[in-house]
């Protein structure tokens, strides 16, 4: 049976306190490993970031302005034209980024809480229920050490 896992981001030890939604993962099964959750989340985020970078590189990612009309036929656009970015398009490799995230988990850079229980082993399956959530608790290093 398919399941949807809600993800929450929380930063501990920083001025920006609070929980914010981290998205959802659609799962084919109710049992999943933390390793798979991290990999799937990172791959989803990398795909979204790469898509945004492609749109901006092609010129279709123009930010909407409430002051100046930025449509292609506006006087501002006709006067200034579109300029291609001089920066090369750099896309992230989802597998490399997922490996980095897994290494960060193993080093203690963040903690996973599955339904308020800390996850310590990446390969121990967890059961996802209809109201399950996983919290990515990011730790802020202390100053001076």
Buried (B, 14 or more C-beta within 10 A) or exposed (E): EEBEBBBBBBBEEEEEEEEEEBEEBEBEEBEBBBBBBBBBBBBBBBEEBBEEBEEBBEEEEEEEEEEEEEEEEEEEBEEEEEEEEEEEEEEBEBEEBBBEBBEEBEEEEBBBBBBEEEBEEBEEBBEBEEEBBBBBBBEEEEEEE
